Amino acid sequence: MFEEVLAACKKWFYDNQQLYSDKLNMFVTKDDSKVFFANIETDVYLSSICISEPDYRPYRFVEFVVLDSRKELNQTPPFWYGDEEGESLQSIIKNLNLGLEFLLRA
């Protein structure tokens, strides 16, 4: 299942990187067969997406975190973990799209 999630999330990221190149600064920090880590930035938000196996992390495969640059550093960021057992790829992509919509509203 991890390999399917990794492939689907990478495709989602690269497709949206092209689609929103004029609105979002999207760049990859690490992309290999075990980890995909990328950042998505707007004028207001700094976000990261991490897809990895659950080695000592509070999520199963997918983490999406958003920081608001207008708030204090000790803020509790909005986040989503794609970690429910049996969660479908469609559900994971749907939730990533919700996070992207949140960023685009800035």
C-alpha positions in Angstrom: 0.0 0.0 0.0 2.8 2.5 0.8 4.2 2.4 -2.7 0.7 3.2 -4.1 0.3 6.1 -1.7 3.8 7.4 -2.5 3.2 7.3 -6.3 -0.3 8.9 -6.1 0.9 11.7 -3.8 4.0 12.4 -6.0 1.7 12.6 -9.0 -0.7 14.9 -7.1 2.2 17.2 -6.1 3.9 17.4 -9.6 0.5 17.9 -11.3 -0.4 20.8 -9.0 3.1 22.2 -9.2 2.6 22.8 -12.9 -1.1 23.8 -12.5 -0.5 26.5 -9.8 3.1 27.6 -10.7 1.8 31.2 -10.9 0.2 31.1 -7.4 2.3 28.7 -5.3 5.9 28.2 -4.7 6.2 24.4 -4.6 9.5 22.7 -4.3 10.8 19.2 -3.5 13.3 18.6 -0.7 13.6 14.8 -1.0 12.2 12.4 -3.6 13.2 8.8 -3.5 11.6 5.3 -3.1 11.2 5.7 0.6 10.4 9.4 1.3 8.8 12.3 -0.5 9.2 15.6 1.2 8.1 18.9 -0.3 7.1 22.4 0.6 4.3 24.6 -0.6 4.5 28.3 0.1 2.3 31.3 -0.4 2.7 34.9 0.8 1.0 33.9 4.0 1.4 30.2 4.5 4.4 27.8 4.8 3.4 24.2 4.4 5.0 20.8 4.0 3.9 17.4 2.8 5.7 14.3 3.8 5.0 10.8 2.5 7.0 8.1 4.2 6.7 4.8 6.0 5.6 5.1 9.6 9.0 4.7 11.3 8.6 6.5 14.6 6.2 9.1 13.3 2.7 10.0 14.5 1.2 9.2 11.1 0.9 6.2 8.9 2.0 7.5 5.4 1.0 11.1 4.8 1.5 14.3 6.8 0.4 17.8 5.6 1.2 20.7 7.9 0.5 24.4 7.4 2.1 27.3 9.3 0.6 30.8 9.1 3.4 33.4 8.9 1.1 36.0 10.5 0.9 34.1 13.8 3.4 33.5 16.6 6.0 30.8 16.2 4.4 28.7 19.0 1.2 28.3 17.0 -0.6 25.0 16.7 -0.6 24.5 13.0 -3.5 22.9 11.0 -2.4 19.5 9.9 -3.8 16.3 8.4 -2.4 12.8 8.8 -3.3 10.2 6.2 -2.9 7.5 8.7 -6.2 5.6 9.0 -6.0 1.9 8.3 -7.7 1.1 5.0 -8.0 4.8 3.8 -8.4 4.9 0.1 -6.1 6.7 -2.3 -9.1 8.8 -3.4 -9.6 9.9 0.2 -6.0 10.8 0.6 -6.0 12.9 -2.6 -9.3 14.5 -1.6 -7.7 15.6 1.7 -4.6 16.9 0.0 -6.9 18.9 -2.3 -8.6 20.4 0.7 -5.2 21.5 2.0 -4.3 23.0 -1.3 -7.6 24.9 -1.4 -6.9 26.3 2.1 -3.5 27.6 0.8 -5.0 29.1 -2.3 -7.5 31.1 -0.3 -4.7 33.2 1.2 
